[in-house]
């Protein structure tokens, strides 16, 4: 009889351990971002030809982190506002790169996807609107960014072109 109870207990322990492992996997999947960041180098491959890369490179966004004081670069509260994110390989993408506004590009970066705007959006491409800009340009943002948020005007920024030059409306 003892042998049977020990088998039951061992079986129950194994089932419990297996269930916990499955729950942990589900939790990890739920926390993992749907799309991964790839960095401006991936965007540049195609957007160098159409001038969007050089246009972006001329903006304050392109050098936002670089222009921070050394003490501010160590301030973790500022990083979400002056960096883009982290690649799957763990590289911190400095400055406000394309994906900060257009969404992580791992699933829409291919030319075959980008040629179809609907497919690109379904694969994670974000067409920025005032809400996207307000993620950083708001009065809750730390430091100078928060202090100047009251002066941010989305309509003006859009009319001028968020890149150094206005981007064609047909560009996905």
C-alpha positions in Angstrom: 0.0 0.0 0.0 2.8 2.4 0.8 4.3 1.9 -2.6 1.0 2.9 -4.3 0.7 6.0 -2.3 4.2 7.0 -3.1 3.5 6.5 -6.8 0.4 8.6 -6.5 2.3 11.4 -4.7 5.1 11.3 -7.3 2.6 11.4 -10.1 0.8 14.3 -8.6 4.1 16.2 -8.0 5.1 15.6 -11.7 1.7 16.8 -12.9 1.9 19.9 -10.7 5.5 20.6 -11.9 4.4 20.2 -15.5 1.4 22.5 -15.0 3.6 25.2 -13.4 6.1 25.0 -16.2 3.3 25.4 -18.8 1.9 28.4 -16.9 5.4 30.0 -16.7 5.8 29.6 -20.5 2.4 31.2 -21.1 3.3 34.1 -18.8 6.6 34.6 -20.7 4.8 34.6 -24.0 2.3 37.1 -22.8 5.1 39.4 -21.6 7.2 39.1 -24.8 6.7 41.9 -27.3 4.9 40.9 -30.4 7.4 42.5 -32.7 11.1 43.0 -32.2 13.2 46.2 -32.8 15.8 46.0 -35.6 17.4 49.4 -35.6 17.8 52.3 -38.0 20.4 50.4 -40.1 17.6 48.0 -41.3 15.3 50.9 -42.2 18.1 52.8 -43.9 18.7 50.0 -46.4 15.5 51.0 -48.3 14.8 54.5 -47.0 18.2 55.8 -48.1 17.0 55.8 -51.7 13.8 57.8 -51.1 15.5 60.4 -48.9 13.6 59.6 -45.7 16.8 58.4 -43.9 18.8 61.6 -44.6 15.7 63.6 -43.8 15.3 61.9 -40.4 19.0 62.2 -39.7 18.7 66.0 -39.9 16.2 66.1 -37.1 16.6 66.6 -33.4 15.2 63.1 -32.9 18.2 61.5 -34.7 20.6 62.9 -32.1 18.4 63.2 -29.0 20.4 60.8 -26.8 23.7 61.9 -28.2 23.1 65.5 -27.1 22.2 64.6 -23.5 24.7 65.5 -20.8 26.7 62.5 -19.5 24.8 62.6 -16.2 21.5 62.5 -18.0 22.6 59.5 -20.1 22.9 57.6 -16.8 19.4 58.7 -15.7 17.2 55.6 -16.3 14.1 57.7 -16.3 15.2 59.5 -19.4 16.1 56.5 -21.5 12.6 55.7 -22.7 12.3 59.2 -24.1 15.7 59.4 -25.7 16.3 55.8 -26.9 14.1 53.6 -29.1 14.2 50.2 -27.5 16.3 47.1 -27.3 16.9 44.6 -30.1 16.4 40.9 -29.6 20.2 40.7 -29.3 20.1 43.1 -26.4 21.5 46.2 -28.2 20.0 49.5 -26.8 19.0 51.6 -29.8 20.2 55.1 -29.0 18.4 58.2 -30.1 14.8 58.4 -31.3 15.0 56.1 -34.3 12.3 55.2 -36.9 10.8 52.4 -34.7 10.2 54.8 -31.8 7.4 56.3 -33.8 6.6 53.6 -36.5 6.7 50.5 -34.2 9.2 47.6 -33.9 10.0 46.6 -37.5 11.1 43.0 -37.4 7.8 41.8 -39.1 7.3 44.6 -41.6 10.8 45.5 -42.7 10.8 43.3 -45.8 10.2 45.1 -49.0 7.5 42.6 -50.0 5.6 43.6 -46.9 6.3 47.3 -47.1 5.0 47.5 -50.6 1.5 46.7 -49.3 0.6 49.3 -46.7 -2.2 47.2 -45.2 0.1 44.2 -44.8 2.8 46.4 -43.3 0.3 47.8 -40.7 -0.9 44.3 -40.0 2.8 43.3 -39.4 3.3 46.1 -36.8 3.9 49.3 -38.8 2.5 52.3 -37.0 1.4 55.4 -38.9 2.1 58.0 -36.2 -0.6 60.3 -35.0 -0.9 62.8 -32.2 -1.2 59.9 -29.6 2.1 58.5 -30.7 3.9 61.8 -30.3 2.2 62.4 -27.0 3.9 59.3 -25.6 7.0 61.4 -25.2 5.8 65.0 -25.8 3.7 65.3 -22.6 4.0 67.2 -19.4 4.7 64.0 -17.4 8.0 63.4 -19.4 11.1 64.1 -17.4 13.4 67.0 -17.7 13.4 69.5 -20.5 11.1 67.3 -22.6 8.3 67.6 -20.1 8.9 71.3 -19.6 8.5 72.0 -23.4 5.6 69.7 -23.9 3.1 72.5 -23.4 4.5 74.0 -26.6 4.2 70.8 -28.7 1.8 71.2 -31.5 1.1 68.0 -33.5 -0.6 69.8 -36.4 2.4 72.1 -36.8 4.8 69.2 -36.6 2.9 67.2 -39.1 2.6 70.2 -41.6 6.4 70.8 -41.3 7.1 67.1 -41.6 8.4 65.2 -38.6 11.4 64.2 -40.7 13.4 67.2 -41.8 11.2 67.3 -44.9 7.6 66.3 -45.3 7.2 62.6 -46.2 4.9 61.7 -49.1 1.5 60.5 -47.9 1.8 57.3 -50.0 5.0 56.1 -48.2 4.0 53.3 -45.8 
